[in-house]
Amino acid sequence: MSIRPFFRILACAAAAWLAFSLPAPTARAATQNGWEVSKIDGRDYVSVESIQRFYRFAKISRSGNKLVLENSKVEMRLTIGGNECLMNGVKFVFSRQVESSGGKAWVSRIDLAKLIDPVLRPSFIQNAGDFRTVVIDAGHGGKDPGATNSRGTEARYNLSVANKLKTLLQNKGYTVVLTRDSDRYLTLQQRVDLANAVRESAIFVSIHFNSGGRAARGIETFTLSPPGIAHYGRGFVPADNISRAGNEHDSANIALATSIHGSILRRVGKNTLDRGIKRARFSVLSGVRHPAILLEGGFMTHPYEARLIENDTYQSALANGICDAIHKYRYAVSMKKQATRLPN
């Protein structure tokens, strides 16, 4: 299935919903604002049927633990017991796994509110206003080269992509602020301060390349973890309950990440793997007061991707993918609509 522009994927036809058989119930369900809600292990979940009805998916189909919700514009794939979701082929990593209870499948309320809804309804995001300024953060620099290999340094590649992106955005009429325009060192707080010094509406894009051994490869995009959700890949700590400045834009963050991640995959997907859209507590995401994402454009430690990252054509593909995505995201969030209530 081709990945359509994310702002068009809201379904347009209502239809009947299908029931399916799952293991015996472990929790009592209730209805809130028309949503079927259940407590599972002390956390709020909503039924997949509720998701189908609200977002007007035409049908649900099931094979084993695999679930597919679909209509003419959207295909959403879920796995009971798993925490990955595919929407039109783009991978998202849920904060909680999909559960089964009472003959139904359930998705955590936080994943509904903080991921599914802003992806399917970007025009309903309340605090993602129109913008003409983009802050581009080329990661690392100066005494901090970032990841390295025999071909070069991450810091140099980050800056190269940032400069290409700057030119593309300026040609479309955007104001561009670079956190660095040369090989110089900035602390993480300095990057945050530079972004927050932009007082008008803006977005923040931090550009990086990854490291992780010769076998690791692929593209991943990070947004800030919502309060109560841990940094990807590590266990929960009490500080994860604290709301950060960047959490003001949780919905806009995931919508921006969806646009950028999907756009890049359309351009370079045949050359790499989709590692998904994930949640993390990187300092630049936590502190920036604009919608913000951090892109990892490939692994410098993978022999094939190391050659790609050095290639000017690949760098240009990344920059063009980000530029196209920013323009589509701006259009999507500028078409404001009155939000319908999600479950409390």
C-alpha positions as CSV (number, residue, x, y, z in Angstrom):
1,M,0.0,0.0,0.0
2,S,1.3,3.4,-0.9
3,I,1.7,5.9,2.0
4,R,-0.7,8.8,1.3
5,P,-0.2,12.3,2.7
6,F,-1.0,11.9,6.4
7,F,-3.5,14.7,6.5
8,R,-5.8,12.9,4.1
9,I,-6.1,9.6,5.9
10,L,-9.2,10.4,8.0
11,A,-11.8,7.9,6.8
12,C,-14.9,9.3,5.1
13,A,-17.6,6.5,5.4
14,A,-19.3,5.2,8.4
15,A,-20.0,1.4,8.6
16,A,-21.0,-1.4,10.9
17,W,-18.5,-2.9,13.2
18,L,-17.5,-6.6,13.6
19,A,-17.1,-8.5,16.9
20,F,-14.5,-11.2,17.4
21,S,-13.6,-13.8,20.0
22,L,-10.7,-13.4,22.4
23,P,-9.8,-14.8,25.8
24,A,-12.0,-14.6,28.8
25,P,-12.6,-11.1,30.4
26,T,-10.3,-9.7,33.0
27,A,-11.8,-6.3,33.5
28,R,-15.2,-4.6,33.5
29,A,-15.9,-2.2,30.6
30,A,-17.9,1.0,30.8
31,T,-19.0,3.8,28.4
32,Q,-17.6,7.3,28.5
33,N,-18.6,10.0,26.0
34,G,-19.6,7.1,23.6
35,W,-16.3,5.3,24.1
36,E,-16.0,1.8,25.5
37,V,-13.4,2.1,28.2
38,S,-11.9,-0.6,30.4
39,K,-9.3,-0.7,33.3
40,I,-6.6,-3.3,32.5
41,D,-3.8,-3.6,35.1
42,G,-4.9,-0.3,36.5
43,R,-4.6,1.6,33.2
44,D,-7.4,3.0,30.9
45,Y,-7.9,1.3,27.6
46,V,-10.4,1.8,24.8
47,S,-11.8,-1.0,22.6
48,V,-10.8,-1.3,19.0
49,E,-14.5,-1.3,18.0
50,S,-14.7,2.2,19.6
51,I,-11.8,3.3,17.5
52,Q,-13.4,1.9,14.4
53,R,-16.7,3.7,15.0
54,F,-15.2,7.1,15.9
55,Y,-12.7,7.2,13.0
56,R,-15.2,5.6,10.6
57,F,-13.2,2.5,9.6
58,A,-15.3,0.4,7.3
59,K,-14.4,-2.9,8.8
60,I,-12.2,-4.9,11.2
61,S,-10.6,-8.2,10.1
62,R,-8.7,-10.6,12.3
63,S,-6.3,-13.5,11.7
64,G,-5.0,-15.0,15.0
65,N,-3.7,-12.0,17.0
66,K,-3.4,-9.8,14.0
67,L,-6.1,-7.1,13.5
68,V,-6.6,-4.8,10.5
69,L,-8.9,-1.7,10.5
70,E,-9.4,-0.3,7.0
71,N,-11.4,1.9,4.7
72,S,-10.7,3.5,1.3
73,K,-7.9,5.7,2.7
74,V,-6.5,4.1,5.8
75,E,-5.2,0.7,6.8
76,M,-4.2,0.3,10.5
77,R,-2.6,-2.9,11.6
78,L,-2.3,-4.0,15.2
79,T,-1.1,-7.1,17.0
80,I,-2.6,-8.3,20.3
81,G,0.2,-8.5,22.8
82,G,2.4,-6.3,20.6
83,N,3.2,-2.6,20.8
84,E,3.7,-1.8,17.1
85,C,1.1,-0.1,14.9
86,L,1.3,0.2,11.1
87,M,-0.8,3.0,9.6
88,N,-0.6,3.0,5.8
89,G,2.7,1.2,6.1
90,V,4.3,3.7,8.5
91,K,5.5,2.1,11.8
92,F,4.6,3.6,15.2
93,V,5.7,2.2,18.5
94,F,2.9,2.4,21.1
95,S,3.6,3.2,24.7
96,R,1.5,0.2,25.9
97,Q,0.9,-3.1,24.2
98,V,-2.5,-4.0,22.7
99,E,-4.4,-6.0,25.2
100,S,-7.3,-8.5,25.1
101,S,-10.2,-8.6,27.5
102,G,-13.9,-9.6,27.5
103,G,-13.8,-10.9,23.9
104,K,-12.3,-7.6,22.6
105,A,-9.0,-6.0,21.8
106,W,-8.0,-2.8,23.6
107,V,-5.6,0.1,22.9
108,S,-4.3,2.2,25.8
109,R,-6.0,5.6,26.2
110,I,-2.7,7.4,26.1
111,D,-1.9,5.9,22.8
112,L,-5.3,6.8,21.5
113,A,-5.0,10.5,22.7
114,K,-1.3,11.0,22.1
115,L,-0.7,9.1,18.9
116,I,-3.7,7.7,17.0
117,D,-5.9,10.9,17.2
118,P,-3.3,13.4,16.1
119,V,-2.2,11.2,13.3
120,L,-5.7,10.7,12.0
121,R,-7.0,14.2,12.8
122,P,-4.1,16.7,12.6
123,S,-6.5,19.5,11.8
124,F,-8.1,19.0,15.2
125,I,-4.8,19.7,17.1
126,Q,-5.6,22.8,19.1
127,N,-2.1,24.4,19.7
128,A,-0.4,23.7,16.4
129,G,-1.0,27.1,14.8
130,D,0.2,28.3,11.4
131,F,4.0,28.9,11.2
132,R,6.6,30.2,8.8
133,T,9.7,29.6,10.9
134,V,11.7,26.4,11.1
135,V,14.5,25.8,13.6
136,I,17.0,23.2,12.2
137,D,19.3,21.7,14.7
138,A,22.4,19.9,13.2
139,G,23.3,17.6,16.0
140,H,26.8,17.5,17.6
141,G,29.7,19.6,16.2
142,G,33.1,21.0,17.3
143,K,34.7,18.9,20.0
144,D,31.7,16.5,19.8
145,P,31.8,14.7,16.5
146,G,28.9,12.4,17.3
147,A,29.1,8.9,15.6
148,T,32.1,8.3,13.5
149,N,33.4,5.8,10.9
150,S,36.2,5.6,8.4
151,R,34.4,7.9,6.0
152,G,33.5,10.9,8.3
153,T,31.7,12.2,11.3
154,E,28.1,12.5,12.1
155,A,28.5,16.2,13.0
156,R,29.6,16.9,9.4
157,Y,26.8,14.9,7.8
158,N,24.2,16.5,10.1
159,L,25.3,20.0,9.1
160,S,25.3,19.1,5.4
161,V,21.7,17.9,5.5
162,A,20.7,20.9,7.6
163,N,22.2,23.3,5.0
164,K,20.4,21.6,2.1
165,L,17.2,21.7,4.1
166,K,17.6,25.4,4.8
167,T,17.9,26.2,1.1
168,L,14.9,24.2,0.2
169,L,12.7,25.8,2.9
170,Q,13.9,29.3,2.1
171,N,12.9,28.7,-1.5
172,K,9.4,28.0,-0.2
173,G,9.3,31.2,1.8
174,Y,10.1,29.9,5.3
175,T,12.3,31.7,7.7
176,V,15.0,29.3,8.8
177,V,17.1,29.4,12.0
178,L,20.1,27.1,12.3
179,T,21.3,26.2,15.8
180,R,24.8,26.0,14.2
181,D,26.0,26.9,10.8
182,S,29.6,25.7,11.2
183,D,31.6,23.0,12.9
184,R,31.2,24.4,16.4
185,Y,30.2,22.9,19.7
186,L,26.9,23.7,21.4
187,T,25.6,22.3,24.7
188,L,22.1,20.8,24.6
189,Q,20.8,23.7,26.7
190,Q,22.3,26.2,24.2
191,R,20.3,24.5,21.4
192,V,17.1,24.6,23.4
193,D,17.7,28.3,24.3
194,L,18.3,29.2,20.6
195,A,15.1,27.5,19.7
196,N,13.1,29.1,22.5
197,A,14.4,32.5,21.6
198,V,12.2,32.3,18.5
199,R,9.0,33.9,19.8
200,E,6.7,33.4,16.8
201,S,5.1,30.1,15.9
202,A,7.8,27.6,14.7
203,I,8.8,24.0,14.6
204,F,12.1,22.3,15.6
205,V,13.8,19.6,13.6
206,S,17.0,18.0,15.0
207,I,19.0,16.0,12.5
208,H,21.2,13.1,13.5
209,F,22.6,9.8,12.2
210,N,22.8,6.7,14.3
211,S,25.3,4.1,15.6
212,G,24.7,0.6,17.0
213,G,26.9,-2.1,15.6
214,R,27.3,-3.5,12.0
215,A,23.9,-5.2,12.0
216,A,21.8,-2.2,13.1
217,R,20.2,-0.2,10.3
218,G,17.2,1.9,9.4
219,I,15.5,5.3,9.9
220,E,13.7,6.2,13.1
221,T,12.0,9.4,14.3
222,F,11.6,10.4,17.9
223,T,9.1,12.6,19.7
224,L,9.0,13.5,23.4
225,S,7.6,10.8,25.7
226,P,4.2,12.0,27.3
227,P,4.2,12.2,31.1
228,G,4.0,8.7,32.5
229,I,5.8,7.1,29.6
230,A,9.5,6.1,29.8
231,H,12.3,6.9,27.4
232,Y,12.4,4.3,24.6
233,G,14.5,1.3,25.5
234,R,14.8,1.8,29.2
235,G,12.6,1.1,32.2
236,F,10.3,3.6,33.9
237,V,11.7,6.0,36.5
238,P,9.8,8.4,38.7
239,A,11.0,11.4,36.7
240,D,9.0,10.1,33.7
241,N,5.9,11.3,35.4
242,I,7.0,14.9,35.2
243,S,5.6,17.0,32.4
244,R,8.3,18.9,30.4
245,A,8.0,22.0,28.3
246,G,7.8,20.0,25.1
247,N,4.8,18.0,26.3
248,E,2.7,21.1,25.6
249,H,2.9,20.0,22.0
250,D,2.5,16.2,22.4
251,S,-0.1,16.0,19.6
252,A,1.7,18.3,17.3
253,N,4.9,16.5,17.9
254,I,3.5,13.1,16.7
255,A,1.7,14.7,13.7
256,L,5.0,16.4,12.6
257,A,6.9,13.1,13.1
258,T,4.4,11.2,11.1
259,S,4.6,13.6,8.2
260,I,8.4,13.7,8.2
261,H,9.0,9.9,8.8
262,G,6.5,8.9,6.1
263,S,7.8,11.4,3.6
264,I,11.4,10.2,4.1
265,L,10.4,6.6,3.7
266,R,8.7,7.4,0.4
267,R,12.0,8.8,-0.9
268,V,14.6,6.4,0.6
269,G,12.6,3.4,1.9
270,K,13.9,1.0,-0.7
271,N,17.4,1.6,0.6
272,T,16.8,1.2,4.3
273,L,14.5,-0.1,7.0
274,D,11.6,1.5,8.9
275,R,12.5,1.5,12.6
276,G,9.4,3.4,13.4
277,I,8.3,6.6,15.2
278,K,9.2,6.3,18.9
279,R,9.0,8.2,22.2
280,A,12.1,9.4,24.1
281,R,13.3,12.0,26.6
282,F,16.2,13.6,24.7
283,S,17.0,17.0,26.2
284,V,16.3,19.0,23.0
285,L,12.9,17.4,22.8
286,S,12.1,18.0,26.5
287,G,13.0,21.7,26.6
288,V,12.0,23.1,23.3
289,R,8.7,25.0,23.4
290,H,7.7,24.4,19.8
291,P,6.6,21.2,18.1
292,A,9.8,19.2,17.8
293,I,11.1,15.9,16.4
294,L,14.5,14.2,16.3
295,L,15.4,12.3,13.1
296,E,18.0,9.5,13.0
297,G,18.7,9.2,9.2
298,G,20.5,5.9,9.2
299,F,23.3,4.0,10.9
300,M,26.9,5.1,10.4
301,T,28.0,1.8,11.8
302,H,26.2,-0.3,9.1
303,P,28.6,-0.9,6.1
304,Y,25.9,-0.2,3.4
305,E,24.2,2.7,5.2
306,A,27.6,4.4,5.9
307,R,28.1,4.7,2.2
308,L,24.6,6.0,1.7
309,I,25.0,8.7,4.4
310,E,28.2,9.9,2.7
311,N,26.4,10.2,-0.6
312,D,25.2,13.6,-1.6
313,T,22.1,12.2,-3.4
314,Y,21.0,10.4,-0.2
315,Q,21.5,13.6,1.9
316,S,19.5,15.6,-0.6
317,A,16.7,12.9,-0.5
318,L,16.5,13.3,3.3
319,A,16.4,17.1,3.0
320,N,13.7,17.0,0.3
321,G,11.7,14.5,2.2
322,I,11.8,16.7,5.4
323,C,11.0,19.9,3.4
324,D,8.0,18.3,1.6
325,A,6.7,16.9,5.0
326,I,7.0,20.3,6.7
327,H,4.9,21.9,4.0
328,K,2.2,19.2,4.2
329,Y,2.2,19.3,8.0
330,R,1.7,23.1,8.0
331,Y,-1.2,22.8,5.6
332,A,-2.8,20.0,7.8
333,V,-2.6,21.8,11.1
334,S,-3.7,25.1,9.6
335,M,-7.1,23.7,8.7
336,K,-8.6,24.0,12.2
337,K,-11.7,22.1,13.2
338,Q,-13.6,21.8,16.4
339,A,-12.4,18.7,18.2
340,T,-14.9,16.0,19.2
341,R,-14.3,14.6,22.7
342,L,-12.1,11.7,23.4
343,P,-12.6,9.6,26.5
344,N,-11.7,11.4,29.7
